[in-house]
Amino acid sequence: MITTAKSGSGTSPAGSAEMFTCGSLMTSDCVLANLRASNKKQVLQELARKAAKLTGQKEDAIYEVLNERELLGTTGIGHGIAIPHGKLPGLDRVYGVFAKLERPVDFDAIDNQPVDLIFLLLAPANCGADHLKALAKVSRMLRDRILCEKMRGSTSCDAIYALMNETESRNAA
C-alpha cells in the first residue's frame, strides 16, 4: 500500500516512523514528466514553481534556497541525476518533487554529464536528521540504474511515480 502525502496536512504521512518512503515525500502530483528547460536555472525555477504550489511557500524563496545550495557545490551526482535540496522556514515536513526532463541539461554534475532526472527535496529549517534521511533514501533509490532507465522511458507522471514505489517496495522486501 502506498502512503500518500497531502499538502498542508500538518503532519508527515509517515507519522513518527524512522523510514522515509517515496509516498511519504510525494504523490504522483509531485512528478513532472518531460519537463522542458534549456538550462540549470530554468530547471530550478520550474521545480520551485511546482514546489510552491505543493507547499504554499513563495516560489522565489524556494528558488533562492536551491540556488544558494548550488553555489556551495553542484547537486548533480552523476549518471544524469541531480538531487537539489534545501531547508526552508515554514514547511511542516519534508517534500519531494521529481522531474524527468524532455532533454538533458548541463547541471555542472560531478561527472560533467548532462542531467535529465532530478529529485528536489525541501525540508523544514528545523527538521534535524529527517532531511539527511530523506536525502539518503532518494540517493539510494536513484543509484538503481534499471529504475532510472525505466523512468527515462516513461512519459506519464503516474507511471514514473509507480516505478519509484514499485522499486522501493521491492528493495524493502
CORRA-V534375 format. One record per residue. N is the residue number from 0. D_CENTER is the distance of its C-alpha to the mean C-alpha in Angstrom with 2 decimals. Layout:
# CORRA-V534375
n,d_center
N,D_CENTER
N,D_CENTER
This chain:
# CORRA-V534375
n,d_center
0,20.80
1,17.26
2,16.61
3,14.87
4,13.53
5,15.62
6,15.12
7,17.92
8,19.03
9,19.77
10,18.83
11,16.08
12,16.64
13,16.78
14,19.74
15,20.96
16,20.01
17,18.86
18,16.57
19,12.97
20,12.28
21,9.58
22,11.89
23,12.04
24,8.47
25,8.47
26,11.16
27,11.86
28,12.15
29,8.42
30,8.53
31,10.19
32,12.65
33,14.86
34,13.63
35,16.58
36,16.38
37,18.94
38,17.57
39,14.93
40,16.05
41,15.75
42,12.17
43,11.32
44,13.76
45,12.42
46,8.88
47,11.05
48,13.30
49,11.02
50,9.69
51,13.43
52,14.53
53,12.47
54,13.36
55,16.75
56,16.25
57,17.62
58,15.75
59,17.70
60,16.99
61,13.20
62,13.91
63,16.43
64,14.31
65,11.87
66,15.06
67,16.88
68,14.44
69,14.79
70,18.51
71,18.61
72,17.40
73,15.01
74,11.50
75,12.42
76,13.19
77,15.37
78,15.99
79,14.07
80,10.64
81,8.80
82,6.38
83,7.34
84,7.86
85,10.85
86,13.19
87,14.70
88,18.01
89,18.44
90,15.36
91,16.58
92,13.73
93,10.20
94,7.70
95,4.22
96,3.94
97,4.33
98,7.40
99,10.44
100,12.89
101,16.50
102,17.72
103,16.36
104,16.64
105,17.83
106,15.17
107,17.74
108,16.20
109,18.32
110,19.94
111,20.59
112,19.11
113,17.23
114,13.53
115,12.51
116,9.25
117,6.19
118,2.60
119,2.93
120,4.73
121,8.11
122,11.11
123,14.75
124,17.05
125,19.15
126,16.85
127,18.34
128,17.12
129,14.45
130,11.95
131,13.18
132,13.29
133,9.65
134,8.99
135,11.84
136,10.82
137,7.63
138,10.00
139,12.75
140,11.20
141,10.42
142,13.96
143,15.37
144,16.90
145,18.23
146,14.97
147,13.60
148,16.94
149,16.92
150,13.62
151,15.21
152,18.24
153,16.81
154,17.36
155,16.28
156,13.25
157,15.14
158,15.88
159,12.41
160,11.44
161,14.83
162,14.40
163,11.44
164,13.67
165,16.77
166,15.77
167,14.76
168,18.11
169,20.01
170,18.88
171,19.73
172,23.18
